[in-house]
């Protein structure tokens, strides 16, 4: 820890780091479901690459969260021994994979946000968060590029691909607003400039997404109602199943080495 | 002497002199066919082999294990890619090769038709299945066909890493609770015999061995490799306290190798013929991936065509 933090700040920071870690982990978990089932070998490999990057980021974040929590917890305790209401991931990333186009849109909306967030976060006064952000951003830039290129390819590909990916955009859009609605931890941390104000990232995000959708000849949904709750642990019904599957060995055989 | 005989003699002379055969060199039809069959089977085994391990990605018991397993399965996809490319140098497109797998015409290693039932199976597969694959594949780094030999050098490096990871999973379980030890022994019991069947039928029953050895596609017979694998693996099992499920297994001082019990060849041939516990599921998974991905591949080619046209138009304008 580089600066002595007030107790409230410390709690907010650990919650925030968990939120970042949980989001990456749940998305990686979804990506794992693709492995061996991709539409073409090269893209199977690309998806696994992204999954590996996200898992790497997850581990750095949980390790930092464990330090902040100071309860003698390991990265695996945080991933495997917390329950549905304790997970703080965005609703967006827990949505089922759908077809390849749906997976691409989910990834694209998330990585576009991550790119903006990490660019700010690497300037954080919290040096540990800044270091994790700086390292992650290099990977995120690649994820953004890969997913944006696929949005364009599928949007401007065949009629079938265009109608499929447009449908995915329309379905998933309702989960995109949550990224820009700060929770209490984010508000507190933004007020002391440890993290950026996420609401302020929305405009740039809309612009970037619009540019890619335009090139892909796709339409951006307008004025849609936005779901939220992930950051405070109120999830869609999907998360329970993800955790049941992911955590089962650790739950069934507690306190073992693997 | 007819020119054909002359070419064949020159070809064999090259092989005997350990000169690699390259894609543009003359080669007998049967040599080309044997290689296409063997390399494509190998490629398919890598791709189908992603499935049994992929089955545990979402349930890996720690973040480190999850990442390591994902990296391993991704390596297998990479191996598939090099090997499909090696087949392409023999004049068969990747699509054709894949279609032969999906139609059931081409085979892949039968080991992947067994189910992965517990986490310990990730250890057993890494240690025993990758271990057996390495025994088969190390000599292939010197195989007579250049592109295959070069692909195998890279594959083998990664496989030996996988084998160590698998053994380490088993070792961790054997140092763990009674339940973990039981899980490891159970995996050993289920994977041992299928693993030693991976070397293929016994030499007297193997139709391909003799010619393949003459062409230096193969450098050792199935039985030689199987023996080598058993001799290397038994001490590793003993070291971590695992029992090999073969009551006839015994060190034979005179031959300096282990004697082992009879292999159930009925089971072997049944799995080869499609009656293994997962043959149907594995093939279906590959067919689904291919069919569900068709619209994505079509979109990618349509987009590439549009772009090419646009850039031509731009140049003309």
Interface residues (C-beta under 8 A of the other chain):
Chain A: X25 X28 X29 X32 X33 X35 X36 X37 X38 X39 X40 X41 X42 X43 X44 X45 X48 X49 X51 X52 X55 X56 X58 X59 X62 X75 X76 X79 X80 X99 X100 X101 X152 X153 X154 X156 X157 X158 X160 X161 X164 X245 X246 X248 X249 X250 X253 X256 X257 X258
Chain B: X47 X50 X51 X54 X57 X58 X59 X61 X62 X63 X64 X65 X66 X67 X70 X71 X73 X74 X77 X78 X80 X81 X84 X119 X169 X172 X173 X175 X176 X177 X179 X180 X285 X288 X289 X292 X293 X294 X295 X296 X297 X298 X299 X300 X302 X303 X306
